[in-house]
């Protein structure tokens, strides 16, 4: 898994969300798989006239504390400047402008490479002087070059 730094600008997203914790997601009552199912059954990109409809964001935001506390996960798309977006039933969130450490997963089945990448990210920050900011982190999925069985995902972690 490779990593690099970028200075990301603020993005406005619209999508569906849930509030959860990592410990809840590790057990049988995890909400994230159901949230992804609901996302795939929706037409969010078309409804909101997404700026880049091929890009799907999974934004981790509103952190209670750190990786052990509650957070909100919003799955959705970047809002365009169009005034005709249908936001009914959707949540809005902001990806904050920040310095991000970008981790690129290995290639493979999306559900495996994302979990494996997060494991490496948590391990990295446990053993590093670098500190997460917990202002907003996100996974970026690009439909132009991805299939569920053969994916590479980028994960953006806000750092201090």
Secondary structure per residue as TSV (DSSP state, phi and psi in degrees):
chain	resnum	aa	ss	phi	psi
A	1	X	-	360.0	123.5
A	2	X	E	-93.7	164.9
A	3	X	E	-148.0	152.7
A	4	X	E	-152.8	173.8
A	5	X	E	-113.9	145.2
A	6	X	E	-140.5	161.0
A	7	X	E	-107.2	102.9
A	8	X	E	-86.0	146.3
A	9	X	-	-93.8	164.0
A	10	X	-	-66.9	137.5
A	11	X	E	-128.4	142.0
A	12	X	E	-100.3	127.3
A	13	X	E	-117.3	156.1
A	14	X	E	-134.6	140.2
A	15	X	E	-179.8	-156.1
A	16	X	E	-113.6	152.9
A	17	X	E	-144.1	167.1
A	18	X	E	-147.1	159.4
A	19	X	E	-109.1	128.9
A	20	X	E	-155.0	-176.3
A	21	X	-	-135.3	160.8
A	22	X	H	-64.5	-36.0
A	23	X	H	-67.3	-37.3
A	24	X	H	-64.5	-40.9
A	25	X	H	-69.3	-23.3
A	26	X	H	-77.3	-14.1
A	27	X	S	-105.4	-170.9
A	28	X	T	-74.0	-10.5
A	29	X	T	-101.3	22.8
A	30	X	-	-63.5	140.4
A	31	X	S	-97.9	-19.4
A	32	X	H	-63.3	-43.7
A	33	X	H	-57.9	-40.0
A	34	X	H	-67.6	-34.5
A	35	X	H	-65.4	-42.6
A	36	X	H	-63.5	-40.9
A	37	X	H	-58.8	-45.8
A	38	X	H	-63.9	-38.8
A	39	X	H	-61.1	-46.7
A	40	X	H	-67.2	-20.6
A	41	X	H	-88.6	-6.8
A	42	X	S	-95.3	174.7
A	43	X	-	-126.6	48.6
A	44	X	H	-58.5	-47.0
A	45	X	H	-57.3	-42.6
A	46	X	H	-71.1	-42.2
A	47	X	H	-61.0	-39.3
A	48	X	T	-97.3	2.5
A	49	X	T	53.1	57.5
A	50	X	-	-53.0	143.5
A	51	X	T	-59.8	-47.4
A	52	X	T	-131.0	84.7
A	53	X	T	-62.3	-18.1
A	54	X	T	-79.1	-11.6
A	55	X	E	-100.6	124.5
A	56	X	E	-111.5	131.6
A	57	X	E	-107.4	137.7
A	58	X	E	-117.2	96.6
A	59	X	E	-94.4	125.3
A	60	X	E	-99.5	118.5
A	61	X	E	-147.0	178.6
A	62	X	S	51.0	46.7
A	63	X	-	-62.2	132.7
A	64	X	S	-69.0	-39.5
A	65	X	S	-153.3	-79.3
A	66	X	S	-144.0	-156.1
A	67	X	T	-64.1	-15.1
A	68	X	T	-94.1	-10.4
A	69	X	S	-96.8	179.2
A	70	X	-	-72.3	153.1
A	71	X	E	-151.1	164.8
A	72	X	E	-105.7	134.2
A	73	X	E	-111.1	123.2
A	74	X	E	-115.4	126.6
A	75	X	E	-108.5	122.5
A	76	X	E	-176.3	-152.7
A	77	X	E	-135.6	161.0
A	78	X	E	-72.2	131.3
A	79	X	-	-72.8	139.8
A	80	X	-	-87.4	177.1
A	81	X	S	-82.4	2.2
A	82	X	-	-65.1	138.1
A	83	X	T	-85.6	-6.5
A	84	X	T	-95.8	15.7
A	85	X	-	-67.8	138.3
A	86	X	-	-96.2	102.1
A	87	X	-	-99.2	8.1
A	88	X	T	-61.6	130.6
A	89	X	T	77.4	5.4
A	90	X	-	-111.6	157.1
A	91	X	E	-101.0	153.5
A	92	X	E	-116.1	148.1
A	93	X	E	-151.6	163.0
A	94	X	E	-118.1	129.5
A	95	X	E	-81.7	115.5
A	96	X	-	-72.2	148.9
A	97	X	-	-64.4	130.6
A	98	X	E	-167.2	169.5
A	99	X	E	-85.1	124.3
A	100	X	E	-118.1	139.2
A	101	X	E	-95.1	122.3
A	102	X	E	-101.5	120.1
A	103	X	E	-105.0	131.0
A	104	X	E	-107.5	126.6
A	105	X	-	-70.9	168.9
A	106	X	-	-71.1	169.6
A	107	X	S	-90.6	138.4
A	108	X	B	161.9	-165.3
A	109	X	-	-59.5	130.2
A	110	X	H	-55.8	-42.4
A	111	X	H	-67.4	-23.2
A	112	X	H	-86.6	-45.6
A	113	X	H	-69.3	-31.1
A	114	X	H	-70.3	-45.7
A	115	X	H	-61.5	-43.8
A	116	X	H	-64.7	-39.9
A	117	X	H	-64.4	-43.5
A	118	X	H	-62.7	-37.8
A	119	X	H	-59.5	-42.7
A	120	X	H	-68.1	-36.8
A	121	X	H	-64.2	-48.0
A	122	X	H	-60.7	-42.2
A	123	X	H	-63.5	-42.9
A	124	X	H	-56.7	-49.5
A	125	X	H	-74.9	-20.4
A	126	X	H	-72.6	-26.0
A	127	X	T	-114.2	21.5
A	128	X	-	-128.5	151.2
A	129	X	S	-75.5	-20.2
A	130	X	-	-64.7	141.4
A	131	X	-	-120.6	139.5
A	132	X	B	-71.9	148.5
A	133	X	-	-89.8	-24.9
A	134	X	-	55.6	38.2
A	135	X	S	-99.9	-22.2
A	136	X	-	159.9	123.1
A	137	X	E	-125.2	155.1
A	138	X	E	-152.6	151.8
A	139	X	E	-97.1	140.5
A	140	X	E	-120.9	122.3
A	141	X	E	-112.4	125.5
A	142	X	E	-110.0	107.6
A	143	X	G	-66.2	-16.9
A	144	X	G	-67.6	-27.8
A	145	X	G	-136.1	42.4
A	146	X	-	-144.4	139.9
A	147	X	B	-128.9	154.8
A	148	X	T	-57.1	-28.8
A	149	X	T	-92.6	-8.3
A	150	X	B	-146.8	77.7
A	151	X	B	-121.0	152.5
A	152	X	-	-127.7	127.2
A	153	X	-	-121.2	140.4
A	154	X	E	-101.4	135.7
A	155	X	E	-121.0	122.6
A	156	X	E	-102.4	118.8
A	157	X	E	-112.8	120.0
A	158	X	E	-70.2	130.4
A	159	X	B	-123.2	156.1
A	160	X	-	-77.2	360.0
